[in-house]
Amino acid sequence: MMDSTFDPARIAVEAVAAASGASTDAPWGDPDLSVLRLNRRPPPRLPLAVFGPWGNWITGAAEAAACPPDYVMAPLLAAASALIGNARWAQC
């Protein structure tokens, strides 16, 4: 078991603080919360009308999973594209 008085991190912080003349009580100060970007705009709503009758299913599944409808729609589109695969081609 390690000796509780030997803490390499504490020793390093105290050494840096002693070299710079700073106090070891609060060496870092208050964190900069501006990096959280709390002033972001909300994402646009998913247009469920474009999914036709699947829109109701997406809404119900999202409510059952307690998640946004986007989290249900993305795997649904991925599964549909995998099932369709190479069977259909777009025509111009």
C-alpha positions in Angstrom: 0.0 0.0 0.0 1.3 3.5 -0.9 2.2 6.0 1.8 -0.6 8.6 1.9 2.0 11.4 2.5 3.7 10.7 -0.8 1.6 12.3 -3.5 3.7 13.0 -6.7 1.0 15.3 -8.1 0.9 17.4 -4.9 4.7 17.5 -4.8 4.8 18.7 -8.5 2.2 21.4 -7.9 4.0 22.6 -4.8 7.3 22.7 -6.7 5.9 24.7 -9.6 4.1 27.1 -7.2 7.3 27.6 -5.1 9.3 28.3 -8.3 6.7 30.9 -9.5 6.0 32.4 -6.1 2.3 31.4 -6.3 0.2 30.0 -3.5 -0.5 26.3 -3.4 -4.0 26.8 -1.9 -5.7 27.5 -5.2 -3.1 27.1 -8.0 -5.6 27.1 -10.9 -8.2 29.7 -10.1 -11.8 29.6 -11.4 -12.5 27.5 -14.5 -13.3 29.3 -17.7 -16.9 28.3 -18.4 -17.1 30.1 -21.8 -15.7 27.0 -23.4 -19.1 25.3 -22.8 -20.7 27.6 -25.4 -23.9 27.8 -23.4 -25.2 30.5 -25.8 -25.6 28.0 -28.7 -28.8 28.1 -30.7 -31.1 25.0 -30.5 -30.8 22.6 -33.4 -33.5 22.8 -36.1 -36.5 20.5 -35.6 -36.8 17.3 -37.7 -39.5 17.7 -40.4 -41.5 14.6 -39.6 -44.0 15.4 -42.3 -41.5 14.3 -45.0 -41.6 10.7 -43.6 -45.3 10.3 -44.3 -46.8 7.5 -42.2 -43.4 6.7 -40.7 -43.5 10.1 -38.9 -46.0 8.8 -36.4 -43.9 5.7 -35.8 -40.7 7.8 -35.4 -42.5 10.0 -32.8 -43.8 7.1 -30.9 -40.5 5.3 -30.8 -38.7 8.4 -29.7 -41.2 8.9 -26.9 -40.8 5.3 -25.8 -37.0 5.6 -25.8 -37.1 9.1 -24.2 -34.9 10.5 -26.9 -35.2 13.1 -29.7 -36.8 11.8 -33.0 -33.5 12.4 -34.7 -32.0 9.5 -32.8 -34.7 7.2 -34.1 -34.7 8.5 -37.7 -31.0 8.1 -38.4 -30.8 4.3 -37.7 -34.1 3.9 -39.6 -32.7 5.5 -42.7 -29.5 3.5 -42.3 -31.5 0.2 -42.1 -33.7 1.2 -45.0 -30.7 2.0 -47.2 -29.1 -1.3 -46.3 -32.2 -3.2 -47.1 -32.7 -1.5 -50.4 -29.0 -1.8 -51.2 -28.2 -2.1 -54.8 -31.8 -3.1 -55.9 -32.9 0.4 -56.9 -31.1 3.1 -58.9 -31.9 6.8 -59.2 -32.8 8.0 -62.7 -32.4 11.4 -64.0 
